[in-house]
């Protein structure tokens, strides 16, 4: 069993069938592994479950120290992202040099509040602000440049009744509404391991210890304990059926269609778009595909290899109606367990290989990573993406460096300062340079931070609610927005004449 192959030259290869063909198989396998390793089972199952938990902890330690997991398992946090175009080689893009975009998201699950703040700027001048705020079931939008002092608000719990009252659609839609936080909580509960569907699947999984075996893991020969894990097809199908039923209760398709009716849409309008709405919002097609994949795959039988209480490899292979499929995930192998990782998926003569190595734990005070994603056809390299990262936490300036190369044709190079921790992350990239065939295309400045929850104030003095509006009020507000937009554009151009060309390029 090997995790790589020798390559000599690139050949043109359509990688999409390879990726699509393995997608369903990989998803079914990963779902089975995830549920299985999250359970508490009897020996030898318990040994495999504990090994997976130790593996997740080992590989997550480095990411946690860098701040990449700062928002994980938190009920409240704030995220901010700012991007500015510093330089551009293209003539049309040169007009946008100095344009910046900022977005901040403040999320508080227990307080049932979400605020999204967006801003467009040019140099030191703020062009326009847009706020979106959710407080339990009340949603409001606000832009001081377009709406003046007051935001526009709706109560999603009574949205059907409010729309019907405004449009005269009748009382048939009085009970039509929703609450985002209610749906979010129900969605999360579906994936708890103490649910009926997960328990039934866990009880059906079989684990058998096979003995000792020597395998190759990330270029190292390792003596491992081998286990055979079997997830029955019938159990997976029952689980996906249970999930489909649970997700069906969260389907908002009919609610959206009824809200459109309440807003005055005719049945002809509904018939025209109903299939598109159902296709985009329903989970039925996803679970139909998973069920069909399980029918083709049958029982999921994989070999799992452990060493010193850690997972070294999970490997699956099968002939599916003439397609020879193989999937392997490899952990460790070298002196420091978390420093090496690889994933291999092969379908007939095509293969996708991801290999990652480096100092992933920062044991020497320096984090490094070299990752390569290769697409192979008959053993020859058809396409390749390479990534290199260095992070030195103790350095006060420019302690972070990252490059990405795609087939030596396109590349990205970024450098700046990263201050990370278990609960926060602040990344300031002064230069993010894009190149094509060695020539620079653009240079961006990107700042990103994750930290404790701090609710952003929108600045609105009040809110005009949909429940208090008539159709005449809506038309009046629309006219006010158009007039404010014209005045805003005039004022911006007068204050900074160079912005006129920018506005033409943007809008």
N, C-alpha and C positions, 0 to 999 in steps of 0.2 A: 504494500500500500504506500503510495507516494503522494506528496503534496505539490509537486511541480514537474516541469518538463523543460528540456533544452529547446532553445529557439534559435533560428538562424536568420530568417528574413521575414518581412511582412508580406502578406498576401491579402487581397481584397476579400472580405468575408462579411456576409450578412449575419450579424450577431443577434438580430431581433428574434428569429425563431428559437435560438438557443435560450435566450433569456425568458421568452414567453413560455416555451415548452417546459422549463423547469420551475416556473413561478408557482403553479398550483402544487406541484410535488413538494417544493421547498416550504410552502406555506403550511400544508398539511403536516409535514414533518415537524416544523417549528412549533405549531400549535400543540401537537402531541407532546413534544419535549417540554414545552413551557408548562403545560398543565401537570405533566408527570413530575417534573422536578420541583414543583411548588407544593406537592403533597407530602404528607407524613405517613410513610408506609412501613411495613415490617421488613426485616432483613431478608434478602440482600437489597431490597428496594431502598431501604434507608441509607445504605452506603452510597448508592448512586445519587440519591437526592442530596445528601450532605456534600458530596463532591461537587455537584453543580453549584450549590450555595457558596462553597469556598471559592470556586472559580469566578463567580460573579463578583464576589468581594475583592478578590485579588486584582481583577482587571478594572474594577471600578475605582480603586484607590487612587490611581494616577489622575483619572478624569475628575475625581472629586477635589483633589488638591489644586487642580488648574481652574476650578470653578465651573466646570462644564455641567455639573449636576446641581448647581445652586438652586434651581427651581424645582428639583425633583422632590416629590412627596411633601410639598409645602402647600398649605391652605391659602396662603397670602404671599404675594411677591410683586415686585415691579420690574419691568424690562424696558430698557431704552435703547434705541438704535438711531444713529445719525450718519448720513452719507453725504459727501460733498465732492463734486467733480472739480479737481484741481487743474488738470491739464487734459487736452484732447488733441489728437493728431488729425482727426477728420474735420473738414471745413464746417460742416453743419453742426458738429458737436462742439466746435470752438465757441459758438454762440452761447453755449450752456456752461462754460467755465465759470465757476463760482456759485452755481446753483446747488442748493442743499436740500435734503429731505430728512425730516426727523419724525419718528413715531415712538410713542411711549404707551405701554400697556400696564395698567394697575389692576391686579386681580385679587379679590378677597372672597373665597368660597363660602366661609362661614357667615360673613357679613352680606353675602349675596350681592356683591357690587363688582362691576367692571367698568373701567374708564379707558378709552383709547383717545390719545391726543396726537394729532398730526400737524405738521408745519412745513411750509415751503419757504425757502429763503434764498436770497441772492447776496453773497458776501455777508456784510453785517446787517443788511436790511431784511426784515421779516415781510414776506409777501402775503401769506394767507394762513389762517389757522382753521382747523376743523376738529371738533370734539364729538365723540360718541360715548354716551354714558348709560349704563344700565344699573338701576337700583331696584332689586327684586324684579317685579314685573313691569316697572316703568322704564321705558327707553326714550332717551332724548338725544337730539343732535343740535349742535350749535356752532356757528361761525360768527365771530364779532364783525367781520367785514361784510357778511351777507345778510345776517339776521338782526343786527343791532344789539339791543340789550337782552332779548328774550330767546330762549331755546324753543324748539318744537318738540313736543312730547306725546307719547302714546302709552297706554296701559295695555300690554299684550294679553293680559288675562281677560279684558273686556273688549278686545279689539273688534270682534264680530259685531257686538251690540253697538259700539261707537260708529263703525263704518255704516252699518245699516241705518242708524238714526240720521247720519249726515246725508246719505244718498237716497233715503226713503225706500230701502230694499225690503223692509218689513221686519217682523220679529223672529223669523225662522233662524236667524244667526245669533241670537242672544247668548247662547252657550258656547259659541266658537271662540277659542282663545288658547293661549299656551303660556308657560313660564319656562324660560331657558334653564334656570337653576334646577327646577324640578326634573326636567329631562336629563340634565347633566348628572344629577345624583342617581337617577334610575339607570343610566348608561353605565356608570362606574360600578354599581351593584351587580350588574350582569357578569362582570369579570372577577368577582370575588370567588376564592377557592372553596368557600363553604356553601356554594349554591348547589342545588339539586343536580344540575347537569354535570358540573365538575366532579362531584362526588361519585356519580355513576360511572363516569369515564375512568377516574382514578382506580376504582375497584376492579375494573376490567383489565388493567394493564398487568402484563406478566413479565417478570424479570428472572433470568436464570444465570447463575455464575458458571462460566465455561472453563475457567482455569487461567493459566498464564500464557502470554503471547508477546513476542517482540515485534514492534511495529516502528515505522519511520514517522516521526513527528517533527515537522518544520526543519528537516535536514538532520535530525538526531535519531539514533537508534535507542529505543526505550523499552524496557521490560515492564509490561503492564498486566493488571488483572482484567480479564475480558468478561463482559456481561452481554447477554442477549436480551433485548427489550422488544416486546411485541405489543402493539396497540391494535386490537381487533377492528376490522372495517365496520362491523355492526355498531360498535361502541362510538366510533367517530361519527358515523351517520346520525346516531341518536343525539350526540352532543350538538352537531351543527343544526339538527332539526329543533332542538331545545333552544339554541341561540337564536335561530330564525324566528321562533315564536316570541322570545323575549324582545328581540329588536323590533318585531312587528308592532309591539305596544308603543314604541317610540316613533313610529312612522307618522310624520307630519304632513304627508301628501294630501289627505282629505281635508285637513285643517287649512292648508294653504289654498286649496281650491275653493273652500267655503268662504274664506276671507276675500278672495277675488270676487266671488258672487256678491258678498255683502258690499263690496266697493263699487258694484254696478256692472260687473262683467256679464255678458250674455252667455247663454248656454253654447252658442256657436263659438264664442271666444274660448270657452272652457274646453270644448271638444278639440279645438285647433291645437291647444298646448298641453292637454292633459297627459298624453303619452310621454312628452318630454319632461314634464314635471315629475311624473312617477318614476321615470328612468333615472333622473338625477337625484331623487330623494329617497327612493326605496332601497332597502337592503336585500330584497328578495333575490335579485340577480346574483349578488355576491355569494349568498349561501347556496344558490342553485349551482354555481360554478364549483364551489367547494365540495358539494355533494357529488357532483359528476367526477371530480378529481379523485375522491375517495373510492368511487366505484371502479375507476380505472386502476388505481394503485392497489386496492385491496388492503389486506392487513399491512400495517407499517411495521416492518421488522428491521431493527438496526442493531449494530454492534457498538457497544460503549466500552471504552477503555479507561481505567483509573490507575493512578500512581500516587502513592503517599497521601491518599485522601483527596486528590485533585482529579478533575476530568482532563484527560489528555486527548480523547478523540471520540466523536460520534460519527458513525459511518453507515450509509444506506445505499443499496444498489438494487436495481430490478430491471427486468426486461418488460417494457410496457407496450404490448402490441407491436413488437419489432423495434421499438426504440430502446436502446440500452442507456439507462439512466443511472447516474452515480452522484452522490452528494456526500461530502465529508467536511467536518469542522475540526480543526486541530488547535490545541492550546498548549503552550509551553514547549518543553523538550530540552531547552538549554539550562544554563546554570540558574538564571532568574526566571521563574515560571512565567510571569506576566509580560516578559519582553518579546515573546513570539506568538503570533496568531496567523492562521491561514484558513481559507475557505475555498473548496473546490467543487464545482458543479460541471459534470460532463454529460453530454447527450450525443451519442454516436461518436462522430469524429470532431465535434466541436466542444470546446472547453472554456469555462470562465474560471480564472484563478486569481484570488486575492491573497496577497502575502504582506504581512506587517511585522517589522522587527525594529528594535531600538531599545533605549532605556526608558521603559514605560512607567517605572515606579519612581524615578528621580532619586535613586539611591545615592548617587554621587553629587546631588545638588543640581542636576541638569537633566531635563527631560528631552528625549529625542524620539522621532518616529520616522521610519521610511516605509511607505506603503506603495505597493504596485498592484494594479488591476490589469490583468492581461486577458485578451480574447485570442484563442488559438483555433486553427483549422488544420486538421491532419498534422498536428504538432508544430505547425509554423505560426509565428506571431502575426495576427491580423490587425490588432489594435492594442494600444497600451496607454494607461494613465498612471503617472507616478506622482507621489507626494512626499515632501520632506519637511519636517518640522523640528525646530529647536526652541527650548524654553528654559531660561535660567532665572529662577525666582529671586535670587539674591541680588541680581544686577538692577541698578536703579534706572538705567536708561536702555532702551532698545533691547529688552530681554527676550523678545519673541520674534521668530523668523519662520516664514512658511512659503513654500513654492509648490506649484502644481503645473505639470506638463502633460499635454495631450498629444500623443503621437509626434512629438517634437515640432508640431505645427503651431500650437497655441499654448501659451503659458501665463501664469499669474505669479507675481512675487510680492509678498507682503511682509512688512516689518513694523515693529512698534513695541508698546509696553503692555504686559499682561500682569494684573494683580488678581490672583485667584484664591479661593478658599472653599470650605465646605458649604458656606451659606451666601457667598457673594462672588461676583466676577466683574472685573472692569478691564476691558480690552480697548486700547487706544492705538489704532493703526494709522500712522502718519502718512504712509505711502502704500497703496495697493495698486501695483502696476500691471497692466494687461499688455501682452505682446502677441503678435502674429507673425510667423516666419522671421522672428528676430527684431521686428520693428515695433516700437511702442505705439499702442492704440490710445490708451487713456491712463490717467493716474487719479485714484480716488483717495479720499481720507474717510475712514470708517471707524466709528466709536460705538461700542456696545457694552452695556452693563446690566447686571442682574443683582437685585438686592432686596432688602426688606420692603414691605408694602408701604407706599406713600401715595395717598390719593391725590391726583392732580385736580386743581380747581379750574373749572372751565371759564369762570368769570361772568357767567350769565346771571342776571339779577332775578330771573324767574323763568317760567316755561308756559307756553301756550299749548294747552292739551287738545288733542284731537276730539275728545269727548265734549269739548265746549265749542266746537267749530261747526259752521254751516258750509255749504258749497261756496257761498259768496265769500266767506272768510278765507277759504283755501285759495280761491282765485286772487283775492287781495294780497295774500301772503306771497303768492307766486309773482305778482307784479312788483312787490316790494323787493324781492330777491333780485329780480332782473335789474331794477333801478339801482340797487346797492352794488351790484356787480359792475355796472357801467361806471358808477362813481369811484369804486375801488380801483378799477383799471386806470382811470384818468389820474387819480391821486398818486398811484404808484409810479406812473410814467413821468409825472411832473416832478416828483421827488428825486427819481433816479432815471434820467433819460435813457441810459443804456439798457434798462430793463425792457424797453419796448421791443427790441429784437428778440429778447429772451421769451417774452410772452407770445410773440408770433411763432417762435420755434416750439413752445410748449402746447399752445392751444390753437 
